[in-house]
């Protein structure tokens, strides 16, 4: 859905973040089972692994926007 409203490079960055950091940690989870505590733990794990605060923030952006789109779609 974001393809229509953001630059191609941004989409590529979001996809890379999803493949590299999010899918390996959340990909096997049912959406309804993901809780705030899980996301907090994910962000702490990413930060502890050496990722910059900016990269962790981008991970959060991708998760937040994905969850918001899922909510819209029901």
PyMOL Python script that loads the backbone (N, CA, C, O; Angstrom):
from pymol import cmd

cmd.read_pdbstr("""\
ATOM      1  N   UNK A   1       0.807  -1.195   0.000  1.00  0.00           N
ATOM      2  CA  UNK A   1       0.000   0.000   0.000  1.00  0.00           C
ATOM      3  C   UNK A   1       0.852   1.262   0.000  1.00  0.00           C
ATOM      4  O   UNK A   1       0.425   2.295  -0.515  1.00  0.00           O
ATOM      5  N   UNK A   2       2.054   1.191   0.572  1.00  0.00           N
ATOM      6  CA  UNK A   2       2.904   2.373   0.660  1.00  0.00           C
ATOM      7  C   UNK A   2       3.531   2.742  -0.679  1.00  0.00           C
ATOM      8  O   UNK A   2       3.976   3.874  -0.866  1.00  0.00           O
ATOM      9  N   UNK A   3       3.567   1.807  -1.597  1.00  0.00           N
ATOM     10  CA  UNK A   3       4.223   2.059  -2.886  1.00  0.00           C
ATOM     11  C   UNK A   3       3.691   3.307  -3.587  1.00  0.00           C
ATOM     12  O   UNK A   3       4.441   3.998  -4.277  1.00  0.00           O
ATOM     13  N   UNK A   4       2.416   3.596  -3.417  1.00  0.00           N
ATOM     14  CA  UNK A   4       1.808   4.735  -4.100  1.00  0.00           C
ATOM     15  C   UNK A   4       2.163   6.066  -3.458  1.00  0.00           C
ATOM     16  O   UNK A   4       1.989   7.114  -4.079  1.00  0.00           O
ATOM     17  N   UNK A   5       2.661   6.044  -2.217  1.00  0.00           N
ATOM     18  CA  UNK A   5       2.848   7.310  -1.510  1.00  0.00           C
ATOM     19  C   UNK A   5       4.274   7.619  -1.065  1.00  0.00           C
ATOM     20  O   UNK A   5       4.531   8.698  -0.530  1.00  0.00           O
ATOM     21  N   UNK A   6       5.210   6.683  -1.278  1.00  0.00           N
ATOM     22  CA  UNK A   6       6.598   6.944  -0.869  1.00  0.00           C
ATOM     23  C   UNK A   6       7.559   6.603  -2.002  1.00  0.00           C
ATOM     24  O   UNK A   6       7.190   5.940  -2.972  1.00  0.00           O
ATOM     25  N   UNK A   7       8.777   7.060  -1.861  1.00  0.00           N
ATOM     26  CA  UNK A   7       9.799   6.840  -2.878  1.00  0.00           C
ATOM     27  C   UNK A   7      10.183   5.363  -2.972  1.00  0.00           C
ATOM     28  O   UNK A   7      10.059   4.617  -2.001  1.00  0.00           O
ATOM     29  N   UNK A   8      10.641   4.960  -4.130  1.00  0.00           N
ATOM     30  CA  UNK A   8      11.058   3.581  -4.362  1.00  0.00           C
ATOM     31  C   UNK A   8      12.142   3.159  -3.374  1.00  0.00           C
ATOM     32  O   UNK A   8      12.109   2.042  -2.858  1.00  0.00           O
ATOM     33  N   UNK A   9      13.090   4.033  -3.112  1.00  0.00           N
ATOM     34  CA  UNK A   9      14.179   3.706  -2.179  1.00  0.00           C
ATOM     35  C   UNK A   9      13.633   3.426  -0.774  1.00  0.00           C
ATOM     36  O   UNK A   9      14.151   2.561  -0.067  1.00  0.00           O
ATOM     37  N   UNK A  10      12.607   4.144  -0.377  1.00  0.00           N
ATOM     38  CA  UNK A  10      11.987   3.920   0.929  1.00  0.00           C
ATOM     39  C   UNK A  10      11.342   2.542   0.973  1.00  0.00           C
ATOM     40  O   UNK A  10      11.480   1.820   1.960  1.00  0.00           O
ATOM     41  N   UNK A  11      10.647   2.180  -0.079  1.00  0.00           N
ATOM     42  CA  UNK A  11      10.029   0.848  -0.155  1.00  0.00           C
ATOM     43  C   UNK A  11      11.099  -0.230  -0.076  1.00  0.00           C
ATOM     44  O   UNK A  11      10.938  -1.214   0.646  1.00  0.00           O
ATOM     45  N   UNK A  12      12.182  -0.053  -0.808  1.00  0.00           N
ATOM     46  CA  UNK A  12      13.276  -1.026  -0.769  1.00  0.00           C
ATOM     47  C   UNK A  12      13.850  -1.141   0.636  1.00  0.00           C
ATOM     48  O   UNK A  12      14.170  -2.240   1.088  1.00  0.00           O
ATOM     49  N   UNK A  13      13.981  -0.025   1.320  1.00  0.00           N
ATOM     50  CA  UNK A  13      14.487  -0.024   2.688  1.00  0.00           C
ATOM     51  C   UNK A  13      13.527  -0.766   3.621  1.00  0.00           C
ATOM     52  O   UNK A  13      13.963  -1.577   4.438  1.00  0.00           O
ATOM     53  N   UNK A  14      12.231  -0.497   3.505  1.00  0.00           N
ATOM     54  CA  UNK A  14      11.236  -1.178   4.335  1.00  0.00           C
ATOM     55  C   UNK A  14      11.246  -2.681   4.078  1.00  0.00           C
ATOM     56  O   UNK A  14      11.162  -3.472   5.017  1.00  0.00           O
ATOM     57  N   UNK A  15      11.348  -3.074   2.820  1.00  0.00           N
ATOM     58  CA  UNK A  15      11.375  -4.502   2.491  1.00  0.00           C
ATOM     59  C   UNK A  15      12.620  -5.168   3.061  1.00  0.00           C
ATOM     60  O   UNK A  15      12.549  -6.286   3.571  1.00  0.00           O
ATOM     61  N   UNK A  16      13.759  -4.487   2.978  1.00  0.00           N
ATOM     62  CA  UNK A  16      15.010  -5.040   3.507  1.00  0.00           C
ATOM     63  C   UNK A  16      14.912  -5.210   5.021  1.00  0.00           C
ATOM     64  O   UNK A  16      15.328  -6.236   5.560  1.00  0.00           O
ATOM     65  N   UNK A  17      14.369  -4.217   5.699  1.00  0.00           N
ATOM     66  CA  UNK A  17      14.174  -4.293   7.156  1.00  0.00           C
ATOM     67  C   UNK A  17      13.285  -5.481   7.497  1.00  0.00           C
ATOM     68  O   UNK A  17      13.583  -6.236   8.423  1.00  0.00           O
ATOM     69  N   UNK A  18      12.197  -5.648   6.755  1.00  0.00           N
ATOM     70  CA  UNK A  18      11.265  -6.749   7.023  1.00  0.00           C
ATOM     71  C   UNK A  18      11.945  -8.101   6.848  1.00  0.00           C
ATOM     72  O   UNK A  18      11.789  -8.991   7.684  1.00  0.00           O
ATOM     73  N   UNK A  19      12.693  -8.255   5.769  1.00  0.00           N
ATOM     74  CA  UNK A  19      13.354  -9.535   5.481  1.00  0.00           C
ATOM     75  C   UNK A  19      14.487  -9.809   6.458  1.00  0.00           C
ATOM     76  O   UNK A  19      14.625 -10.927   6.955  1.00  0.00           O
ATOM     77  N   UNK A  20      15.288  -8.808   6.732  1.00  0.00           N
ATOM     78  CA  UNK A  20      16.492  -8.985   7.547  1.00  0.00           C
ATOM     79  C   UNK A  20      16.204  -9.111   9.039  1.00  0.00           C
ATOM     80  O   UNK A  20      16.817  -9.938   9.715  1.00  0.00           O
ATOM     81  N   UNK A  21      15.284  -8.306   9.564  1.00  0.00           N
ATOM     82  CA  UNK A  21      15.106  -8.225  11.010  1.00  0.00           C
ATOM     83  C   UNK A  21      13.748  -8.675  11.526  1.00  0.00           C
ATOM     84  O   UNK A  21      13.668  -9.241  12.617  1.00  0.00           O
ATOM     85  N   UNK A  22      12.690  -8.441  10.780  1.00  0.00           N
ATOM     86  CA  UNK A  22      11.359  -8.694  11.330  1.00  0.00           C
ATOM     87  C   UNK A  22      10.835 -10.094  11.039  1.00  0.00           C
ATOM     88  O   UNK A  22      10.381 -10.784  11.952  1.00  0.00           O
ATOM     89  N   UNK A  23      10.890 -10.518   9.797  1.00  0.00           N
ATOM     90  CA  UNK A  23      10.366 -11.860   9.471  1.00  0.00           C
ATOM     91  C   UNK A  23      11.065 -12.976  10.236  1.00  0.00           C
ATOM     92  O   UNK A  23      10.393 -13.901  10.691  1.00  0.00           O
ATOM     93  N   UNK A  24      12.399 -12.931  10.398  1.00  0.00           N
ATOM     94  CA  UNK A  24      13.031 -14.016  11.162  1.00  0.00           C
ATOM     95  C   UNK A  24      12.551 -14.087  12.613  1.00  0.00           C
ATOM     96  O   UNK A  24      12.579 -15.159  13.216  1.00  0.00           O
ATOM     97  N   UNK A  25      12.118 -12.978  13.171  1.00  0.00           N
ATOM     98  CA  UNK A  25      11.711 -12.946  14.578  1.00  0.00           C
ATOM     99  C   UNK A  25      10.204 -13.012  14.777  1.00  0.00           C
ATOM    100  O   UNK A  25       9.737 -13.477  15.817  1.00  0.00           O
ATOM    101  N   UNK A  26       9.440 -12.552  13.796  1.00  0.00           N
ATOM    102  CA  UNK A  26       7.985 -12.518  13.945  1.00  0.00           C
ATOM    103  C   UNK A  26       7.241 -13.309  12.876  1.00  0.00           C
ATOM    104  O   UNK A  26       6.032 -13.508  12.996  1.00  0.00           O
ATOM    105  N   UNK A  27       7.916 -13.752  11.859  1.00  0.00           N
ATOM    106  CA  UNK A  27       7.278 -14.339  10.691  1.00  0.00           C
ATOM    107  C   UNK A  27       6.421 -15.559  10.942  1.00  0.00           C
ATOM    108  O   UNK A  27       5.472 -15.808  10.199  1.00  0.00           O
ATOM    109  N   UNK A  28       6.736 -16.326  11.973  1.00  0.00           N
ATOM    110  CA  UNK A  28       5.963 -17.541  12.234  1.00  0.00           C
ATOM    111  C   UNK A  28       4.829 -17.296  13.230  1.00  0.00           C
ATOM    112  O   UNK A  28       4.106 -18.229  13.579  1.00  0.00           O
ATOM    113  N   UNK A  29       4.666 -16.066  13.687  1.00  0.00           N
ATOM    114  CA  UNK A  29       3.643 -15.730  14.674  1.00  0.00           C
ATOM    115  C   UNK A  29       2.332 -15.352  13.991  1.00  0.00           C
ATOM    116  O   UNK A  29       2.334 -14.712  12.939  1.00  0.00           O
ATOM    117  N   UNK A  30       1.228 -15.746  14.586  1.00  0.00           N
ATOM    118  CA  UNK A  30      -0.075 -15.267  14.137  1.00  0.00           C
ATOM    119  C   UNK A  30      -0.202 -13.815  14.583  1.00  0.00           C
ATOM    120  O   UNK A  30       0.196 -13.452  15.689  1.00  0.00           O
ATOM    121  N   UNK A  31      -0.756 -13.008  13.714  1.00  0.00           N
ATOM    122  CA  UNK A  31      -0.869 -11.584  13.999  1.00  0.00           C
ATOM    123  C   UNK A  31      -1.570 -11.318  15.325  1.00  0.00           C
ATOM    124  O   UNK A  31      -1.146 -10.455  16.093  1.00  0.00           O
ATOM    125  N   UNK A  32      -2.624 -12.047  15.590  1.00  0.00           N
ATOM    126  CA  UNK A  32      -3.392 -11.840  16.818  1.00  0.00           C
ATOM    127  C   UNK A  32      -2.593 -12.184  18.071  1.00  0.00           C
ATOM    128  O   UNK A  32      -2.964 -11.769  19.169  1.00  0.00           O
ATOM    129  N   UNK A  33      -1.504 -12.936  17.925  1.00  0.00           N
ATOM    130  CA  UNK A  33      -0.723 -13.327  19.099  1.00  0.00           C
ATOM    131  C   UNK A  33       0.390 -12.342  19.433  1.00  0.00           C
ATOM    132  O   UNK A  33       1.028 -12.469  20.478  1.00  0.00           O
ATOM    133  N   UNK A  34       0.633 -11.377  18.577  1.00  0.00           N
ATOM    134  CA  UNK A  34       1.702 -10.405  18.822  1.00  0.00           C
ATOM    135  C   UNK A  34       1.190  -9.354  19.810  1.00  0.00           C
ATOM    136  O   UNK A  34       0.176  -8.696  19.579  1.00  0.00           O
ATOM    137  N   UNK A  35       1.921  -9.221  20.910  1.00  0.00           N
ATOM    138  CA  UNK A  35       1.543  -8.285  21.974  1.00  0.00           C
ATOM    139  C   UNK A  35       2.576  -7.161  22.081  1.00  0.00           C
ATOM    140  O   UNK A  35       3.681  -7.260  21.548  1.00  0.00           O
ATOM    141  N   UNK A  36       2.199  -6.113  22.767  1.00  0.00           N
ATOM    142  CA  UNK A  36       3.092  -4.980  22.978  1.00  0.00           C
ATOM    143  C   UNK A  36       4.396  -5.426  23.626  1.00  0.00           C
ATOM    144  O   UNK A  36       5.472  -4.960  23.250  1.00  0.00           O
ATOM    145  N   UNK A  37       4.303  -6.316  24.586  1.00  0.00           N
ATOM    146  CA  UNK A  37       5.510  -6.820  25.257  1.00  0.00           C
ATOM    147  C   UNK A  37       6.429  -7.532  24.278  1.00  0.00           C
ATOM    148  O   UNK A  37       7.651  -7.432  24.390  1.00  0.00           O
ATOM    149  N   UNK A  38       5.856  -8.245  23.325  1.00  0.00           N
ATOM    150  CA  UNK A  38       6.657  -8.934  22.314  1.00  0.00           C
ATOM    151  C   UNK A  38       7.431  -7.927  21.469  1.00  0.00           C
ATOM    152  O   UNK A  38       8.605  -8.129  21.161  1.00  0.00           O
ATOM    153  N   UNK A  39       6.766  -6.857  21.106  1.00  0.00           N
ATOM    154  CA  UNK A  39       7.415  -5.832  20.294  1.00  0.00           C
ATOM    155  C   UNK A  39       8.487  -5.108  21.093  1.00  0.00           C
ATOM    156  O   UNK A  39       9.560  -4.817  20.565  1.00  0.00           O
ATOM    157  N   UNK A  40       8.212  -4.813  22.362  1.00  0.00           N
ATOM    158  CA  UNK A  40       9.225  -4.193  23.214  1.00  0.00           C
ATOM    159  C   UNK A  40      10.458  -5.086  23.323  1.00  0.00           C
ATOM    160  O   UNK A  40      11.588  -4.604  23.248  1.00  0.00           O
ATOM    161  N   UNK A  41      10.239  -6.379  23.499  1.00  0.00           N
ATOM    162  CA  UNK A  41      11.347  -7.328  23.581  1.00  0.00           C
ATOM    163  C   UNK A  41      12.106  -7.387  22.249  1.00  0.00           C
ATOM    164  O   UNK A  41      13.335  -7.462  22.237  1.00  0.00           O
ATOM    165  N   UNK A  42      11.382  -7.354  21.146  1.00  0.00           N
ATOM    166  CA  UNK A  42      12.012  -7.361  19.828  1.00  0.00           C
ATOM    167  C   UNK A  42      12.917  -6.150  19.664  1.00  0.00           C
ATOM    168  O   UNK A  42      14.066  -6.284  19.245  1.00  0.00           O
ATOM    169  N   UNK A  43      12.403  -4.961  19.994  1.00  0.00           N
ATOM    170  CA  UNK A  43      13.197  -3.744  19.830  1.00  0.00           C
ATOM    171  C   UNK A  43      14.411  -3.764  20.747  1.00  0.00           C
ATOM    172  O   UNK A  43      15.489  -3.324  20.346  1.00  0.00           O
ATOM    173  N   UNK A  44      14.261  -4.264  21.967  1.00  0.00           N
ATOM    174  CA  UNK A  44      15.397  -4.375  22.889  1.00  0.00           C
ATOM    175  C   UNK A  44      16.439  -5.343  22.343  1.00  0.00           C
ATOM    176  O   UNK A  44      17.640  -5.084  22.424  1.00  0.00           O
ATOM    177  N   UNK A  45      15.972  -6.464  21.784  1.00  0.00           N
ATOM    178  CA  UNK A  45      16.883  -7.450  21.198  1.00  0.00           C
ATOM    179  C   UNK A  45      17.645  -6.857  20.012  1.00  0.00           C
ATOM    180  O   UNK A  45      18.853  -7.059  19.884  1.00  0.00           O
ATOM    181  N   UNK A  46      16.953  -6.142  19.163  1.00  0.00           N
ATOM    182  CA  UNK A  46      17.603  -5.526  18.008  1.00  0.00           C
ATOM    183  C   UNK A  46      18.645  -4.501  18.451  1.00  0.00           C
ATOM    184  O   UNK A  46      19.744  -4.446  17.898  1.00  0.00           O
ATOM    185  N   UNK A  47      18.299  -3.699  19.441  1.00  0.00           N
ATOM    186  CA  UNK A  47      19.233  -2.693  19.948  1.00  0.00           C
ATOM    187  C   UNK A  47      20.446  -3.372  20.596  1.00  0.00           C
ATOM    188  O   UNK A  47      21.583  -2.953  20.381  1.00  0.00           O
ATOM    189  N   UNK A  48      20.199  -4.419  21.386  1.00  0.00           N
ATOM    190  CA  UNK A  48      21.287  -5.137  22.052  1.00  0.00           C
ATOM    191  C   UNK A  48      22.199  -5.845  21.057  1.00  0.00           C
ATOM    192  O   UNK A  48      23.367  -6.096  21.354  1.00  0.00           O
ATOM    193  N   UNK A  49      21.676  -6.165  19.887  1.00  0.00           N
ATOM    194  CA  UNK A  49      22.498  -6.843  18.876  1.00  0.00           C
ATOM    195  C   UNK A  49      23.429  -5.875  18.148  1.00  0.00           C
ATOM    196  O   UNK A  49      24.225  -6.279  17.299  1.00  0.00           O
ATOM    197  N   UNK A  50      23.318  -4.597  18.491  1.00  0.00           N
ATOM    198  CA  UNK A  50      24.221  -3.623  17.908  1.00  0.00           C
ATOM    199  C   UNK A  50      23.601  -2.698  16.886  1.00  0.00           C
ATOM    200  O   UNK A  50      24.291  -1.840  16.336  1.00  0.00           O
ATOM    201  N   UNK A  51      22.318  -2.850  16.618  1.00  0.00           N
ATOM    202  CA  UNK A  51      21.674  -1.954  15.662  1.00  0.00           C
ATOM    203  C   UNK A  51      21.569  -0.550  16.243  1.00  0.00           C
ATOM    204  O   UNK A  51      21.425  -0.370  17.452  1.00  0.00           O
ATOM    205  N   UNK A  52      21.640   0.415  15.382  1.00  0.00           N
ATOM    206  CA  UNK A  52      21.508   1.799  15.828  1.00  0.00           C
ATOM    207  C   UNK A  52      20.065   2.077  16.231  1.00  0.00           C
ATOM    208  O   UNK A  52      19.141   1.361  15.845  1.00  0.00           O
ATOM    209  N   UNK A  53      19.899   3.136  17.015  1.00  0.00           N
ATOM    210  CA  UNK A  53      18.558   3.544  17.413  1.00  0.00           C
ATOM    211  C   UNK A  53      17.719   3.884  16.183  1.00  0.00           C
ATOM    212  O   UNK A  53      16.516   3.627  16.162  1.00  0.00           O
ATOM    213  N   UNK A  54      18.346   4.458  15.167  1.00  0.00           N
ATOM    214  CA  UNK A  54      17.623   4.815  13.941  1.00  0.00           C
ATOM    215  C   UNK A  54      17.077   3.570  13.239  1.00  0.00           C
ATOM    216  O   UNK A  54      15.933   3.564  12.785  1.00  0.00           O
ATOM    217  N   UNK A  55      17.891   2.522  13.149  1.00  0.00           N
ATOM    218  CA  UNK A  55      17.453   1.292  12.486  1.00  0.00           C
ATOM    219  C   UNK A  55      16.324   0.634  13.276  1.00  0.00           C
ATOM    220  O   UNK A  55      15.357   0.148  12.689  1.00  0.00           O
ATOM    221  N   UNK A  56      16.442   0.617  14.591  1.00  0.00           N
ATOM    222  CA  UNK A  56      15.375   0.050  15.429  1.00  0.00           C
ATOM    223  C   UNK A  56      14.092   0.859  15.250  1.00  0.00           C
ATOM    224  O   UNK A  56      12.999   0.295  15.210  1.00  0.00           O
ATOM    225  N   UNK A  57      14.227   2.179  15.143  1.00  0.00           N
ATOM    226  CA  UNK A  57      13.062   3.039  14.923  1.00  0.00           C
ATOM    227  C   UNK A  57      12.410   2.742  13.571  1.00  0.00           C
ATOM    228  O   UNK A  57      11.185   2.760  13.458  1.00  0.00           O
ATOM    229  N   UNK A  58      13.222   2.469  12.549  1.00  0.00           N
ATOM    230  CA  UNK A  58      12.675   2.106  11.240  1.00  0.00           C
ATOM    231  C   UNK A  58      11.953   0.754  11.333  1.00  0.00           C
ATOM    232  O   UNK A  58      10.902   0.566  10.720  1.00  0.00           O
ATOM    233  N   UNK A  59      12.512  -0.168  12.088  1.00  0.00           N
ATOM    234  CA  UNK A  59      11.831  -1.452  12.314  1.00  0.00           C
ATOM    235  C   UNK A  59      10.466  -1.198  12.944  1.00  0.00           C
ATOM    236  O   UNK A  59       9.470  -1.793  12.533  1.00  0.00           O
ATOM    237  N   UNK A  60      10.421  -0.324  13.932  1.00  0.00           N
ATOM    238  CA  UNK A  60       9.154   0.004  14.579  1.00  0.00           C
ATOM    239  C   UNK A  60       8.170   0.619  13.577  1.00  0.00           C
ATOM    240  O   UNK A  60       6.981   0.303  13.593  1.00  0.00           O
ATOM    241  N   UNK A  61       8.667   1.485  12.718  1.00  0.00           N
ATOM    242  CA  UNK A  61       7.812   2.113  11.708  1.00  0.00           C
ATOM    243  C   UNK A  61       7.194   1.063  10.796  1.00  0.00           C
ATOM    244  O   UNK A  61       6.001   1.113  10.497  1.00  0.00           O
ATOM    245  N   UNK A  62       8.008   0.118  10.358  1.00  0.00           N
ATOM    246  CA  UNK A  62       7.510  -0.940   9.471  1.00  0.00           C
ATOM    247  C   UNK A  62       6.457  -1.784  10.193  1.00  0.00           C
ATOM    248  O   UNK A  62       5.414  -2.092   9.615  1.00  0.00           O
ATOM    249  N   UNK A  63       6.714  -2.156  11.429  1.00  0.00           N
ATOM    250  CA  UNK A  63       5.753  -2.950  12.200  1.00  0.00           C
ATOM    251  C   UNK A  63       4.460  -2.165  12.409  1.00  0.00           C
ATOM    252  O   UNK A  63       3.369  -2.689  12.180  1.00  0.00           O
ATOM    253  N   UNK A  64       4.581  -0.915  12.843  1.00  0.00           N
ATOM    254  CA  UNK A  64       3.407  -0.094  13.122  1.00  0.00           C
ATOM    255  C   UNK A  64       2.548   0.087  11.875  1.00  0.00           C
ATOM    256  O   UNK A  64       1.328  -0.066  11.929  1.00  0.00           O
ATOM    257  N   UNK A  65       3.183   0.411  10.763  1.00  0.00           N
ATOM    258  CA  UNK A  65       2.420   0.619   9.537  1.00  0.00           C
ATOM    259  C   UNK A  65       1.789  -0.681   9.042  1.00  0.00           C
ATOM    260  O   UNK A  65       0.679  -0.675   8.509  1.00  0.00           O
ATOM    261  N   UNK A  66       2.490  -1.779   9.218  1.00  0.00           N
ATOM    262  CA  UNK A  66       1.946  -3.081   8.811  1.00  0.00           C
ATOM    263  C   UNK A  66       0.736  -3.463   9.657  1.00  0.00           C
ATOM    264  O   UNK A  66      -0.275  -3.932   9.135  1.00  0.00           O
ATOM    265  N   UNK A  67       0.848  -3.259  10.957  1.00  0.00           N
ATOM    266  CA  UNK A  67      -0.272  -3.574  11.838  1.00  0.00           C
ATOM    267  C   UNK A  67      -1.465  -2.663  11.561  1.00  0.00           C
ATOM    268  O   UNK A  67      -2.613  -3.106  11.597  1.00  0.00           O
ATOM    269  N   UNK A  68      -1.193  -1.408  11.290  1.00  0.00           N
ATOM    270  CA  UNK A  68      -2.286  -0.484  10.971  1.00  0.00           C
ATOM    271  C   UNK A  68      -2.997  -0.894   9.686  1.00  0.00           C
ATOM    272  O   UNK A  68      -4.224  -0.831   9.607  1.00  0.00           O
ATOM    273  N   UNK A  69      -2.236  -1.313   8.683  1.00  0.00           N
ATOM    274  CA  UNK A  69      -2.854  -1.766   7.424  1.00  0.00           C
ATOM    275  C   UNK A  69      -3.658  -3.039   7.648  1.00  0.00           C
ATOM    276  O   UNK A  69      -4.749  -3.192   7.100  1.00  0.00           O
ATOM    277  N   UNK A  70      -3.124  -3.950   8.450  1.00  0.00           N
ATOM    278  CA  UNK A  70      -3.850  -5.185   8.766  1.00  0.00           C
ATOM    279  C   UNK A  70      -5.167  -4.859   9.473  1.00  0.00           C
ATOM    280  O   UNK A  70      -6.192  -5.488   9.207  1.00  0.00           O
ATOM    281  N   UNK A  71      -5.134  -3.877  10.370  1.00  0.00           N
ATOM    282  CA  UNK A  71      -6.366  -3.469  11.060  1.00  0.00           C
ATOM    283  C   UNK A  71      -7.390  -2.935  10.065  1.00  0.00           C
ATOM    284  O   UNK A  71      -8.575  -3.256  10.159  1.00  0.00           O
ATOM    285  N   UNK A  72      -6.941  -2.125   9.117  1.00  0.00           N
ATOM    286  CA  UNK A  72      -7.852  -1.573   8.108  1.00  0.00           C
ATOM    287  C   UNK A  72      -8.485  -2.689   7.262  1.00  0.00           C
ATOM    288  O   UNK A  72      -9.664  -2.629   6.911  1.00  0.00           O
ATOM    289  N   UNK A  73      -7.682  -3.693   6.951  1.00  0.00           N
ATOM    290  CA  UNK A  73      -8.175  -4.788   6.131  1.00  0.00           C
ATOM    291  C   UNK A  73      -9.033  -5.783   6.927  1.00  0.00           C
ATOM    292  O   UNK A  73      -9.704  -6.640   6.354  1.00  0.00           O
ATOM    293  N   UNK A  74      -8.995  -5.653   8.228  1.00  0.00           N
ATOM    294  CA  UNK A  74      -9.800  -6.527   9.084  1.00  0.00           C
ATOM    295  C   UNK A  74      -9.132  -7.841   9.328  1.00  0.00           C
ATOM    296  O   UNK A  74      -9.679  -8.691  10.030  1.00  0.00           O
TER     297      UNK A  74
END
""", "prot")
cmd.dss("prot")
cmd.show_as("cartoon", "prot")
cmd.util.cbc("prot")
cmd.orient("prot")
